[in-house]
Amino acid sequence: MQLDPQGSAPIDLSHAGAVVDKAIEHMLEQRIAPISIASALLGGALGMLARTLDDRAIAAVLRSALDSVETGELREMGKEATGAAAPRPAAALRAGL
């Protein structure tokens, strides 16, 4: 896996995020409920993690995501999103997401 110049995130993270953002936009246009979209994306993400990481690493990713929720970082990101591709939470970047 190649990292960005700062060495903190995979170099293709931005591209993957843009693809996901476009898929979300498409599903919203199809009038799919946001909770259904989120549940499907979460299920797909967990499946991808299960195929590529061991259980200990998956638990670390989930702890990092939970930390983003508990510190309010995720909520702030949601407030700042204006339709443009939202930045990934720092915890996700630390976890390699």
Contacts in CASP RR format, 6 or more apart in sequence:
PFRMAT RR
TARGET T0000
AUTHOR 0000-0000-0000
METHOD contacts of the structure
MODEL  1
MQLDPQGSAPIDLSHAGAVVDKAIEHMLEQRIAPISIASALLGGALGMLA
RTLDDRAIAAVLRSALDSVETGELREMGKEATGAAAPRPAAALRAGL
1 10 0 8 1.000
2 10 0 8 1.000
2 11 0 8 1.000
2 12 0 8 1.000
3 9 0 8 1.000
3 10 0 8 1.000
3 11 0 8 1.000
4 10 0 8 1.000
4 11 0 8 1.000
4 13 0 8 1.000
8 93 0 8 1.000
8 94 0 8 1.000
9 88 0 8 1.000
9 93 0 8 1.000
9 96 0 8 1.000
10 96 0 8 1.000
13 88 0 8 1.000
13 93 0 8 1.000
13 96 0 8 1.000
13 97 0 8 1.000
17 85 0 8 1.000
17 88 0 8 1.000
18 85 0 8 1.000
20 41 0 8 1.000
21 85 0 8 1.000
21 86 0 8 1.000
24 37 0 8 1.000
24 41 0 8 1.000
27 37 0 8 1.000
28 34 0 8 1.000
28 37 0 8 1.000
45 97 0 8 1.000
46 58 0 8 1.000
49 57 0 8 1.000
49 58 0 8 1.000
49 61 0 8 1.000
50 58 0 8 1.000
53 61 0 8 1.000
60 95 0 8 1.000
61 95 0 8 1.000
61 96 0 8 1.000
61 97 0 8 1.000
64 91 0 8 1.000
64 92 0 8 1.000
64 94 0 8 1.000
64 95 0 8 1.000
65 89 0 8 1.000
65 91 0 8 1.000
65 92 0 8 1.000
65 95 0 8 1.000
67 73 0 8 1.000
67 91 0 8 1.000
68 74 0 8 1.000
68 89 0 8 1.000
68 90 0 8 1.000
68 91 0 8 1.000
68 92 0 8 1.000
69 75 0 8 1.000
73 89 0 8 1.000
73 90 0 8 1.000
73 91 0 8 1.000
74 89 0 8 1.000
77 86 0 8 1.000
77 87 0 8 1.000
77 89 0 8 1.000
78 86 0 8 1.000
80 86 0 8 1.000
80 87 0 8 1.000
88 97 0 8 1.000
END
